[in-house]
Amino acid sequence: MSLSEPLRAAFASAARASFDEARMLPLEAYRSPMVLQAEHERILAPAWHCVARTADVPNVGDHVVGEIPHRHPDGSDGHRSVLVVRSDDSVVRVFDNVCVHRGAPLVGGATPVAGCSHEARFTCPYHAWVYRLDGQLVGAPYMHRIDAPFDPTTHHLGELRTEVWEGFVFVTGNPDAEPVGPSLAGLTEVVGRFHMAEYVPVHQQVDVWATNWKLLVENFMDTYHVFKVHRATFGPTSNSPLNTTMYPGTDAWAHHVALDRDEMAHPDNTALDSDWRRAVVLAAVFPTHVMQLQPDYLWYLQISPLGTDRVRIRWDVSVAPDVLAAQSHRERYVADLVGLLTAVNGEDQPVVESIRRAADGPQFERGPFSEYEQNVYDFDRYVAGRLSD
């Protein structure tokens, strides 16, 4: 998609702007279908997207349904359903969640399936074609004819390029995408000490918000709003933004670290020391993966735009194994944690939805960033740079 020259110039200006000069992206970035189409072509389609964690599929045959942003041939926006499975060789593989015969979804149908399931084989619910866990077709009833022998070995589920980083499963449809690990080396130094690949999944949920996908990423990485919007949830235990350290982002990721008032690490946790035992890491892996990592739990979002004013969010919660094991009432602990994060979402949603509605109005004078919006600036510069090419 070719954007108008004035809009390309506006994005180029945003990409070049210093932090002191930077402002919110042009409103067309949040309301224009042409911009969203350009984002699909230049940002979303070429990128890596998180679809699950290895902890979601711990055993051979375990599988979950994930999704990545996708623009349909008719120009509508949606998601591409993928099947994340632990194969017979214990490797985590990701396939398109469709039978290669006629395109019937293998798992979940039209409704996404939350949580992990287990199968020794995948059988199409339409014509009972059967696939091994490595995606190879091994059975197709009534397909053998004397005049036209059928060879199952010539058919295989579509497999996506897959990489695992710190327990997260990333996929891309771009054969030329650079590997995930090297681009995130600096972030690995920050989060690696938490051993979050060992955190235990306890909750998964899918929501749709009436906002632009970028506003959601920006909000998650904006520590400036916490003292106001989240004063009833995170406020009692956090003095953010005063206890937050902002770090400049890269072209692939950004993060900041907030210190809680209380230590959150389990007493048996020897991997974390000093302030890391009460640290909250907010990180974004561009373009669609955001997470909040703490010594006690991990909360992360998978984001897929469904239009300029609708975004599909799958959010997952996992708990540090020593913290979870120490709970005498595990179900109550998980319910309280999920209740807290649901309340946090309930505080954010009306704000980011109202900003999207405001973007449909006339242009307004956009003010400078607070120092606590450093990561918003990092993400906006990443987006603007790709839309100005």
KEMIVEX-284901 format. One record per residue (C-alpha): residue in three letters; chain; x, y, z. Coordinates in Angstrom, 1 decimal, padded with zeros to 4 digits. Each point is the difference from the previous one (the first is absolute). Layout:
BEGIN
+---------+--------+--------+--------+--------+
! residuo ! cadena !      x !      y !      z !
+---------+--------+--------+--------+--------+
!     ALA !      A !      X !      Y !      Z !
...
+---------+--------+--------+--------+--------+
//
This chain:
BEGIN
+---------+--------+--------+--------+--------+
! residuo ! cadena !      x !      y !      z !
+---------+--------+--------+--------+--------+
!     MET !      A !  000.0 !  000.0 !  000.0 !
!     SER !      A !  001.4 !  003.4 ! -001.1 !
!     LEU !      A ! -000.8 !  002.7 !  002.5 !
!     SER !      A ! -000.5 !  003.6 ! -001.0 !
!     GLU !      A !  003.1 !  002.1 ! -000.2 !
!     PRO !      A ! -001.1 !  002.4 !  002.9 !
!     LEU !      A ! -000.7 ! -003.1 !  002.2 !
!     ARG !      A !  003.3 ! -001.6 ! -000.9 !
!     ALA !      A !  001.7 !  003.2 !  000.8 !
!     ALA !      A ! -001.8 !  000.3 !  003.4 !
!     PHE !      A !  001.2 ! -003.6 !  000.9 !
!     ALA !      A !  003.5 !  000.8 ! -001.2 !
!     SER !      A !  000.0 !  003.0 !  002.3 !
!     ALA !      A ! -001.2 ! -002.1 !  002.9 !
!     ALA !      A !  002.7 ! -002.6 ! -000.7 !
!     ARG !      A !  002.7 !  002.6 !  000.1 !
!     ALA !      A ! -001.2 !  002.1 !  002.9 !
!     SER !      A !  002.0 !  000.1 !  003.2 !
!     PHE !      A ! -001.7 ! -000.9 !  003.2 !
!     ASP !      A ! -000.4 !  003.7 !  000.9 !
!     GLU !      A ! -001.5 !  000.7 ! -003.4 !
!     ALA !      A ! -002.3 ! -003.0 ! -000.2 !
!     ARG !      A ! -003.8 !  000.0 !  000.2 !
!     MET !      A ! -002.8 ! -002.5 ! -000.3 !
!     LEU !      A ! -000.1 ! -001.5 ! -003.5 !
!     PRO !      A ! -002.2 !  001.7 ! -002.6 !
!     LEU !      A ! -003.7 ! -000.8 !  000.7 !
!     GLU !      A ! -000.2 ! -001.8 ! -003.4 !
!     ALA !      A !  002.3 ! -002.6 !  001.5 !
!     TYR !      A ! -003.0 ! -001.1 !  002.2 !
!     ARG !      A ! -003.0 !  000.6 ! -002.3 !
!     SER !      A !  001.1 ! -000.5 ! -003.6 !
!     PRO !      A ! -000.7 ! -003.4 ! -001.7 !
!     MET !      A !  002.8 !  000.8 ! -002.4 !
!     VAL !      A !  002.4 !  000.3 !  002.8 !
!     LEU !      A ! -001.2 ! -003.3 !  001.5 !
!     GLN !      A !  000.5 ! -001.7 ! -003.4 !
!     ALA !      A !  003.5 !  001.5 ! -000.2 !
!     GLU !      A !  000.7 ! -001.3 !  003.5 !
!     HIS !      A ! -001.1 ! -003.5 ! -001.0 !
!     GLU !      A !  002.4 !  000.1 ! -003.0 !
!     ARG !      A !  003.0 !  001.7 !  001.6 !
!     ILE !      A ! -000.2 ! -000.8 !  003.7 !
!     LEU !      A ! -002.3 ! -002.9 !  000.9 !
!     ALA !      A !  000.5 ! -002.5 ! -002.9 !
!     PRO !      A !  003.8 !  000.1 !  000.1 !
!     ALA !      A !  000.3 ! -000.2 !  003.8 !
!     TRP !      A !  000.3 ! -002.7 !  002.6 !
!     HIS !      A ! -003.1 ! -000.5 !  002.2 !
!     CYS !      A ! -000.3 ! -001.8 !  003.3 !
!     VAL !      A ! -002.7 ! -002.7 ! -000.1 !
!     ALA !      A !  000.6 ! -002.0 !  003.3 !
!     ARG !      A !  002.5 ! -001.1 !  002.6 !
!     THR !      A !  001.8 ! -003.3 !  000.1 !
!     ALA !      A ! -001.6 ! -000.5 !  003.4 !
!     ASP !      A ! -003.4 ! -000.1 ! -001.7 !
!     VAL !      A !  001.0 ! -003.3 ! -001.7 !
!     PRO !      A !  002.3 ! -001.8 !  002.4 !
!     ASN !      A ! -000.6 ! -003.6 ! -001.2 !
!     VAL !      A !  000.0 ! -001.7 ! -003.4 !
!     GLY !      A ! -003.5 !  000.4 ! -001.5 !
!     ASP !      A ! -000.8 !  003.2 !  002.0 !
!     HIS !      A ! -001.3 !  002.8 ! -002.2 !
!     VAL !      A ! -001.5 !  003.4 !  000.1 !
!     VAL !      A ! -001.7 !  002.3 ! -002.6 !
!     GLY !      A !  001.7 !  003.3 ! -000.6 !
!     GLU !      A ! -000.5 !  002.8 ! -002.5 !
!     ILE !      A !  002.1 !  002.6 ! -001.9 !
!     PRO !      A ! -001.2 !  003.2 ! -001.7 !
!     HIS !      A ! -001.2 ! -000.7 ! -003.6 !
!     ARG !      A ! -001.5 !  002.1 ! -002.8 !
!     HIS !      A ! -002.5 ! -002.0 ! -002.0 !
!     PRO !      A !  000.0 !  000.1 ! -003.8 !
!     ASP !      A ! -003.2 !  002.0 !  000.0 !
!     GLY !      A !  001.8 !  002.7 !  002.0 !
!     SER !      A ! -001.6 ! -000.7 !  003.3 !
!     ASP !      A !  002.1 ! -000.4 !  003.1 !
!     GLY !      A !  000.0 ! -003.0 !  002.3 !
!     HIS !      A !  002.3 ! -002.7 !  001.3 !
!     ARG !      A !  001.7 ! -003.1 ! -001.3 !
!     SER !      A ! -000.8 ! -003.0 !  002.2 !
!     VAL !      A !  003.1 ! -002.1 !  000.8 !
!     LEU !      A !  000.5 ! -003.3 !  001.8 !
!     VAL !      A !  002.8 ! -000.1 !  002.5 !
!     VAL !      A !  001.0 ! -003.7 !  000.8 !
!     ARG !      A !  002.6 ! -001.9 !  001.8 !
!     SER !      A !  001.1 ! -002.6 ! -002.6 !
!     ASP !      A !  001.1 ! -003.6 !  000.5 !
!     ASP !      A !  003.6 !  001.2 ! -000.1 !
!     SER !      A ! -000.8 !  002.4 !  002.9 !
!     VAL !      A !  000.5 !  003.0 ! -002.3 !
!     VAL !      A ! -002.7 !  002.8 !  000.1 !
!     ARG !      A ! -001.4 !  000.5 ! -003.5 !
!     VAL !      A ! -002.6 !  002.4 ! -001.4 !
!     PHE !      A ! -002.3 ! -000.8 ! -002.8 !
!     ASP !      A ! -002.9 !  001.7 ! -001.8 !
!     ASN !      A ! -003.1 ! -001.2 !  001.8 !
!     VAL !      A ! -001.7 ! -001.2 ! -003.2 !
!     CYS !      A ! -000.2 ! -003.4 ! -001.7 !
!     VAL !      A !  001.8 !  000.1 ! -003.3 !
!     HIS !      A ! -002.9 ! -001.9 ! -001.7 !
!     ARG !      A ! -002.8 !  002.6 !  000.1 !
!     GLY !      A !  001.1 !  002.5 !  002.7 !
!     ALA !      A ! -002.1 ! -001.1 !  002.9 !
!     PRO !      A !  001.5 !  001.1 !  003.4 !
!     LEU !      A !  001.7 ! -002.9 !  001.7 !
!     VAL !      A ! -000.6 !  001.3 !  003.6 !
!     GLY !      A ! -002.5 !  002.4 !  001.2 !
!     GLY !      A ! -002.1 !  000.7 ! -003.0 !
!     ALA !      A ! -001.2 !  003.7 ! -000.2 !
!     THR !      A !  000.5 !  000.4 !  003.8 !
!     PRO !      A !  003.5 !  000.3 !  001.4 !
!     VAL !      A !  000.9 ! -002.7 !  002.6 !
!     ALA !      A !  001.4 !  001.3 !  003.2 !
!     GLY !      A !  002.6 ! -002.1 !  001.9 !
!     CYS !      A !  001.9 ! -003.1 ! -000.8 !
!     SER !      A ! -001.5 ! -003.2 ! -001.5 !
!     HIS !      A !  001.7 ! -003.4 ! -000.8 !
!     GLU !      A ! -000.2 ! -002.2 ! -003.1 !
!     ALA !      A !  002.1 ! -002.8 ! -001.3 !
!     ARG !      A ! -001.1 !  000.9 ! -003.6 !
!     PHE !      A ! -002.0 !  002.8 ! -001.5 !
!     THR !      A ! -003.1 ! -001.1 ! -001.9 !
!     CYS !      A ! -001.9 !  002.4 ! -002.2 !
!     PRO !      A ! -003.6 !  000.3 !  001.2 !
!     TYR !      A ! -001.3 !  000.2 ! -003.6 !
!     HIS !      A !  001.4 ! -002.9 ! -001.9 !
!     ALA !      A !  002.2 ! -001.7 !  002.6 !
!     TRP !      A !  003.3 !  000.6 ! -001.5 !
!     VAL !      A !  002.6 ! -001.0 !  002.6 !
!     TYR !      A !  003.3 !  001.8 !  000.8 !
!     ARG !      A !  002.9 ! -001.0 !  002.1 !
!     LEU !      A !  001.3 !  002.5 !  002.6 !
!     ASP !      A !  002.7 !  001.0 ! -002.5 !
!     GLY !      A ! -002.7 !  001.1 ! -002.5 !
!     GLN !      A !  000.4 ! -003.0 ! -002.4 !
!     LEU !      A ! -003.2 ! -001.4 ! -001.4 !
!     VAL !      A ! -000.3 ! -003.7 !  000.9 !
!     GLY !      A ! -003.6 ! -000.9 ! -000.8 !
!     ALA !      A ! -002.8 !  001.2 ! -002.3 !
!     PRO !      A ! -003.1 ! -002.3 ! -000.1 !
!     TYR !      A ! -001.4 ! -000.9 ! -003.4 !
!     MET !      A !  002.7 !  001.8 ! -002.0 !
!     HIS !      A !  001.5 ! -003.1 ! -001.6 !
!     ARG !      A ! -001.2 ! -000.8 ! -003.5 !
!     ILE !      A !  001.3 ! -002.6 ! -002.4 !
!     ASP !      A !  000.4 !  002.5 ! -002.8 !
!     ALA !      A !  001.5 !  002.7 !  002.2 !
!     PRO !      A !  002.1 ! -001.2 !  002.9 !
!     PHE !      A !  000.2 !  002.4 !  002.9 !
!     ASP !      A !  003.3 !  000.6 !  001.8 !
!     PRO !      A ! -000.5 !  001.6 !  003.5 !
!     THR !      A !  003.8 !  000.8 !  000.2 !
!     THR !      A ! -000.4 !  002.7 ! -002.5 !
!     HIS !      A ! -002.3 !  002.0 !  002.3 !
!     HIS !      A !  001.2 !  002.0 !  003.1 !
!     LEU !      A ! -001.5 !  002.7 !  002.2 !
!     GLY !      A !  001.3 !  003.4 ! -000.8 !
!     GLU !      A !  002.9 !  000.7 !  002.5 !
!     LEU !      A !  001.0 !  003.4 !  001.1 !
!     ARG !      A !  003.6 !  001.1 !  000.7 !
!     THR !      A !  000.3 ! -000.3 !  003.8 !
!     GLU !      A !  002.5 !  001.2 !  002.7 !
!     VAL !      A ! -000.1 ! -000.3 !  003.8 !
!     TRP !      A !  001.3 !  002.9 !  002.0 !
!     GLU !      A ! -000.1 ! -000.1 !  003.9 !
!     GLY !      A ! -002.8 ! -002.5 ! -000.2 !
!     PHE !      A ! -002.1 !  002.0 ! -002.4 !
!     VAL !      A ! -000.9 ! -001.5 ! -003.4 !
!     PHE !      A !  000.4 !  002.4 ! -002.9 !
!     VAL !      A ! -001.1 ! -000.6 ! -003.6 !
!     THR !      A !  000.3 !  001.9 ! -003.3 !
!     GLY !      A ! -001.2 ! -000.5 ! -003.5 !
!     ASN !      A !  003.1 !  001.9 ! -001.2 !
!     PRO !      A !  002.8 ! -002.2 ! -001.2 !
!     ASP !      A !  002.4 !  002.9 !  000.0 !
!     ALA !      A ! -000.7 !  001.1 !  003.6 !
!     GLU !      A !  003.1 !  000.3 !  002.1 !
!     PRO !      A !  000.2 ! -002.5 !  002.9 !
!     VAL !      A ! -001.7 !  001.0 !  003.2 !
!     GLY !      A !  002.7 ! -000.7 !  002.5 !
!     PRO !      A !  002.8 !  002.3 ! -001.1 !
!     SER !      A ! -002.4 !  003.0 ! -000.3 !
!     LEU !      A ! -001.1 ! -000.5 !  003.6 !
!     ALA !      A !  003.3 ! -000.7 !  001.5 !
!     GLY !      A ! -000.1 !  003.2 !  002.1 !
!     LEU !      A ! -003.5 ! -000.9 !  001.3 !
!     THR !      A !  001.2 ! -003.5 !  000.8 !
!     GLU !      A !  002.6 !  001.5 !  002.4 !
!     VAL !      A ! -002.9 !  001.7 !  001.8 !
!     VAL !      A ! -002.6 ! -002.7 !  000.2 !
!     GLY !      A !  002.2 ! -003.1 !  000.0 !
!     ARG !      A !  000.6 !  000.2 !  003.7 !
!     PHE !      A ! -003.7 ! -000.7 !  000.7 !
!     HIS !      A !  000.0 ! -003.4 ! -001.8 !
!     MET !      A ! -003.5 !  000.8 ! -001.2 !
!     ALA !      A ! -000.1 ! -003.1 ! -002.3 !
!     GLU !      A ! -000.7 ! -002.0 !  003.2 !
!     TYR !      A ! -003.0 !  002.1 !  001.0 !
!     VAL !      A ! -003.2 ! -002.0 !  000.1 !
!     PRO !      A ! -003.0 !  001.0 ! -002.2 !
!     VAL !      A ! -003.1 !  000.6 !  002.0 !
!     HIS !      A ! -002.3 !  002.1 ! -002.2 !
!     GLN !      A ! -000.8 !  000.9 ! -003.6 !
!     GLN !      A ! -002.6 !  002.3 ! -001.3 !
!     VAL !      A ! -001.0 !  001.7 ! -003.3 !
!     ASP !      A ! -001.6 !  003.4 ! -000.1 !
!     VAL !      A ! -000.8 !  002.6 ! -002.7 !
!     TRP !      A !  000.4 !  003.7 !  000.7 !
!     ALA !      A ! -001.3 !  002.9 ! -002.1 !
!     THR !      A !  003.4 !  001.7 ! -000.6 !
!     ASN !      A !  002.9 !  000.0 ! -002.3 !
!     TRP !      A !  002.7 ! -002.6 !  000.6 !
!     LYS !      A !  002.8 !  002.5 !  000.4 !
!     LEU !      A ! -001.9 !  001.9 !  002.7 !
!     LEU !      A !  000.0 ! -003.3 !  002.0 !
!     VAL !      A !  003.7 ! -000.5 ! -000.4 !
!     GLU !      A !  000.7 !  003.6 !  000.9 !
!     ASN !      A ! -002.2 ! -000.2 !  003.1 !
!     PHE !      A !  001.7 ! -003.2 !  001.2 !
!     MET !      A !  003.4 !  001.7 ! -000.2 !
!     ASP !      A ! -001.1 !  003.3 !  001.4 !
!     THR !      A !  000.9 !  000.2 !  003.7 !
!     TYR !      A ! -001.1 !  003.7 !  000.2 !
!     HIS !      A ! -003.7 ! -001.0 !  000.3 !
!     VAL !      A !  000.4 ! -002.6 !  002.8 !
!     PHE !      A ! -000.3 !  002.4 !  003.0 !
!     LYS !      A ! -003.3 !  001.4 ! -001.4 !
!     VAL !      A ! -001.7 ! -002.8 ! -001.9 !
!     HIS !      A !  001.1 ! -002.9 !  002.3 !
!     ARG !      A ! -000.1 !  001.7 !  003.4 !
!     ALA !      A ! -002.6 ! -002.6 !  001.2 !
!     THR !      A !  002.0 ! -003.1 ! -001.2 !
!     PHE !      A !  003.7 !  000.4 ! -000.4 !
!     GLY !      A !  000.0 !  003.3 !  002.0 !
!     PRO !      A !  000.0 ! -001.5 !  003.5 !
!     THR !      A !  003.2 ! -001.9 ! -000.5 !
!     SER !      A !  001.8 !  002.1 ! -002.6 !
!     ASN !      A !  001.2 !  003.5 !  000.0 !
!     SER !      A !  000.3 !  000.1 ! -003.7 !
!     PRO !      A !  001.2 !  002.1 ! -001.8 !
!     LEU !      A !  002.4 !  001.3 !  002.7 !
!     ASN !      A !  001.4 ! -003.5 !  000.6 !
!     THR !      A !  000.4 ! -000.7 ! -003.7 !
!     THR !      A !  003.2 !  000.0 ! -002.1 !
!     MET !      A ! -000.5 !  000.6 ! -003.7 !
!     TYR !      A !  002.4 ! -001.5 ! -002.5 !
!     PRO !      A !  000.4 !  001.0 ! -003.7 !
!     GLY !      A ! -001.4 ! -002.6 ! -002.4 !
!     THR !      A !  001.5 ! -001.6 ! -003.1 !
!     ASP !      A ! -001.5 ! -000.6 ! -003.4 !
!     ALA !      A ! -001.3 ! -003.4 !  001.3 !
!     TRP !      A ! -001.1 !  000.5 !  003.6 !
!     ALA !      A ! -000.3 !  002.4 !  002.9 !
!     HIS !      A ! -000.4 ! -000.3 !  003.8 !
!     HIS !      A ! -000.1 !  001.8 !  003.3 !
!     VAL !      A !  000.3 ! -001.3 !  003.6 !
!     ALA !      A ! -002.2 !  001.0 !  003.0 !
!     LEU !      A !  000.8 ! -000.8 !  003.6 !
!     ASP !      A ! -002.9 ! -001.2 !  002.2 !
!     ARG !      A ! -000.1 !  000.9 !  003.6 !
!     ASP !      A !  000.0 ! -003.6 !  001.1 !
!     GLU !      A !  002.2 ! -002.9 ! -000.9 !
!     MET !      A ! -001.8 ! -002.5 ! -002.3 !
!     ALA !      A !  002.6 ! -002.7 ! -000.4 !
!     HIS !      A ! -000.6 ! -003.3 !  001.9 !
!     PRO !      A !  002.6 ! -000.5 !  002.9 !
!     ASP !      A !  001.4 ! -003.0 ! -001.9 !
!     ASN !      A !  000.7 !  002.0 ! -003.1 !
!     THR !      A !  003.8 !  000.4 ! -000.2 !
!     ALA !      A !  000.1 !  001.2 ! -003.6 !
!     LEU !      A ! -001.2 !  003.5 !  000.9 !
!     ASP !      A !  001.8 !  002.3 !  002.3 !
!     SER !      A ! -000.1 !  003.5 !  001.3 !
!     ASP !      A ! -002.6 !  002.2 ! -001.7 !
!     TRP !      A ! -000.8 ! -002.7 ! -002.6 !
!     ARG !      A ! -002.0 ! -001.8 !  002.7 !
!     ARG !      A ! -002.6 !  002.9 ! -000.1 !
!     ALA !      A !  000.5 !  001.0 ! -003.7 !
!     VAL !      A ! -002.8 !  000.2 ! -002.6 !
!     VAL !      A !  001.3 ! -000.1 ! -003.6 !
!     LEU !      A ! -002.3 !  001.4 ! -002.7 !
!     ALA !      A !  001.2 ! -000.9 ! -003.4 !
!     ALA !      A ! -001.1 !  000.0 ! -003.6 !
!     VAL !      A !  001.3 ! -002.1 ! -002.8 !
!     PHE !      A ! -001.0 !  001.9 ! -003.1 !
!     PRO !      A ! -002.5 !  000.0 ! -001.5 !
!     THR !      A ! -002.7 ! -001.9 !  001.9 !
!     HIS !      A !  001.4 ! -001.7 !  003.1 !
!     VAL !      A ! -000.1 !  001.7 !  003.4 !
!     MET !      A !  000.6 ! -001.4 !  003.5 !
!     GLN !      A !  000.2 !  000.8 !  003.7 !
!     LEU !      A !  002.5 ! -002.2 !  001.7 !
!     GLN !      A !  000.4 ! -000.2 !  003.8 !
!     PRO !      A !  001.6 ! -002.4 !  002.4 !
!     ASP !      A ! -003.4 ! -001.5 !  000.8 !
!     TYR !      A ! -001.9 !  000.1 ! -003.3 !
!     LEU !      A !  000.1 !  000.7 ! -003.8 !
!     TRP !      A ! -002.8 !  001.7 ! -001.9 !
!     TYR !      A !  000.2 !  000.4 ! -003.8 !
!     LEU !      A ! -002.1 !  001.0 ! -002.9 !
!     GLN !      A ! -000.3 ! -001.2 ! -003.6 !
!     ILE !      A ! -001.4 !  002.8 ! -002.2 !
!     SER !      A ! -001.8 ! -000.3 ! -003.3 !
!     PRO !      A ! -001.7 !  003.0 ! -001.7 !
!     LEU !      A ! -003.5 ! -000.7 ! -001.3 !
!     GLY !      A ! -000.3 !  003.5 ! -001.6 !
!     THR !      A !  001.0 !  003.5 !  000.8 !
!     ASP !      A ! -002.3 !  000.0 !  003.0 !
!     ARG !      A ! -000.1 ! -003.6 !  001.2 !
!     VAL !      A !  002.8 ! -002.1 !  001.5 !
!     ARG !      A !  000.0 ! -003.7 !  001.0 !
!     ILE !      A !  001.9 ! -000.6 !  003.2 !
!     ARG !      A !  001.0 ! -003.4 !  001.4 !
!     TRP !      A !  001.4 !  000.5 !  003.4 !
!     ASP !      A !  001.7 ! -002.7 !  002.1 !
!     VAL !      A !  001.1 ! -000.3 !  003.6 !
!     SER !      A !  002.7 ! -002.3 !  001.4 !
!     VAL !      A !  001.4 ! -000.3 !  003.5 !
!     ALA !      A !  003.5 ! -000.7 !  001.3 !
!     PRO !      A !  000.1 ! -003.7 !  001.0 !
!     ASP !      A !  001.3 !  000.6 !  003.5 !
!     VAL !      A ! -002.7 !  002.6 !  000.6 !
!     LEU !      A ! -002.8 ! -002.2 ! -001.3 !
!     ALA !      A !  001.2 ! -003.0 !  002.0 !
!     ALA !      A !  000.0 !  002.0 !  003.2 !
!     GLN !      A ! -003.7 !  000.9 ! -000.3 !
!     SER !      A ! -002.2 ! -001.9 !  002.5 !
!     HIS !      A ! -003.0 !  001.0 ! -002.1 !
!     ARG !      A !  001.2 !  000.0 ! -003.5 !
!     GLU !      A ! -003.4 !  000.6 ! -001.7 !
!     ARG !      A ! -000.6 !  003.0 !  002.2 !
!     TYR !      A !  003.4 !  001.4 ! -000.7 !
!     VAL !      A ! -000.4 ! -000.3 ! -003.8 !
!     ALA !      A ! -003.5 !  001.4 !  000.2 !
!     ASP !      A !  001.2 !  003.0 !  002.0 !
!     LEU !      A !  002.9 !  000.6 ! -002.5 !
!     VAL !      A ! -002.2 ! -000.3 ! -003.0 !
!     GLY !      A ! -002.5 !  002.3 !  001.7 !
!     LEU !      A !  002.7 !  002.6 !  000.5 !
!     LEU !      A !  001.1 ! -000.1 ! -003.6 !
!     THR !      A ! -003.6 !  000.1 ! -001.2 !
!     ALA !      A ! -000.5 !  003.1 !  002.0 !
!     VAL !      A !  003.1 !  001.5 ! -001.5 !
!     ASN !      A ! -001.4 ! -000.7 ! -003.4 !
!     GLY !      A ! -003.3 !  001.6 !  001.1 !
!     GLU !      A !  001.8 !  003.2 !  000.9 !
!     ASP !      A !  002.0 !  000.1 ! -003.3 !
!     GLN !      A ! -002.7 ! -000.9 ! -002.5 !
!     PRO !      A ! -002.3 !  003.0 !  000.3 !
!     VAL !      A !  003.0 !  002.3 ! -000.3 !
!     VAL !      A !  001.6 ! -001.5 ! -003.1 !
!     GLU !      A ! -003.4 ! -000.4 ! -001.6 !
!     SER !      A ! -000.7 !  003.7 !  000.6 !
!     ILE !      A !  003.3 !  001.0 ! -001.5 !
!     ARG !      A ! -000.9 ! -001.9 ! -003.1 !
!     ARG !      A ! -003.3 !  001.8 ! -000.3 !
!     ALA !      A !  001.8 !  003.3 !  000.4 !
!     ALA !      A !  002.2 ! -000.9 ! -002.9 !
!     ASP !      A ! -003.1 !  000.2 ! -002.3 !
!     GLY !      A ! -000.4 !  003.6 !  000.9 !
!     PRO !      A !  001.9 !  003.1 ! -001.1 !
!     GLN !      A !  003.7 !  000.2 !  000.4 !
!     PHE !      A !  001.1 !  001.4 !  003.3 !
!     GLU !      A !  003.3 !  001.4 !  001.3 !
!     ARG !      A !  001.9 ! -003.0 !  001.2 !
!     GLY !      A !  002.2 !  000.7 !  003.0 !
!     PRO !      A !  003.5 ! -001.3 !  000.8 !
!     PHE !      A !  000.7 ! -003.3 !  001.6 !
!     SER !      A !  000.7 ! -000.4 !  003.7 !
!     GLU !      A !  003.3 ! -001.7 !  000.9 !
!     TYR !      A ! -002.2 ! -002.9 !  001.1 !
!     GLU !      A ! -001.2 ! -000.5 ! -003.6 !
!     GLN !      A !  003.5 ! -000.9 ! -001.3 !
!     ASN !      A ! -001.2 ! -003.4 ! -001.2 !
!     VAL !      A ! -003.0 !  001.5 ! -001.7 !
!     TYR !      A !  002.4 !  002.1 ! -002.0 !
!     ASP !      A !  002.1 ! -003.1 ! -000.8 !
!     PHE !      A ! -003.0 ! -001.9 ! -001.3 !
!     ASP !      A ! -001.3 !  003.0 ! -002.0 !
!     ARG !      A !  003.4 !  000.6 ! -001.6 !
!     TYR !      A !  000.1 ! -003.7 ! -001.0 !
!     VAL !      A ! -003.5 !  000.3 ! -001.6 !
!     ALA !      A !  000.7 !  003.3 ! -001.7 !
!     GLY !      A !  003.3 ! -001.2 ! -001.4 !
!     ARG !      A ! -001.7 ! -002.9 ! -001.8 !
!     LEU !      A ! -002.9 !  002.1 ! -001.3 !
!     SER !      A !  002.3 !  002.7 ! -001.4 !
!     ASP !      A !  002.1 ! -002.4 ! -002.2 !
+---------+--------+--------+--------+--------+
//
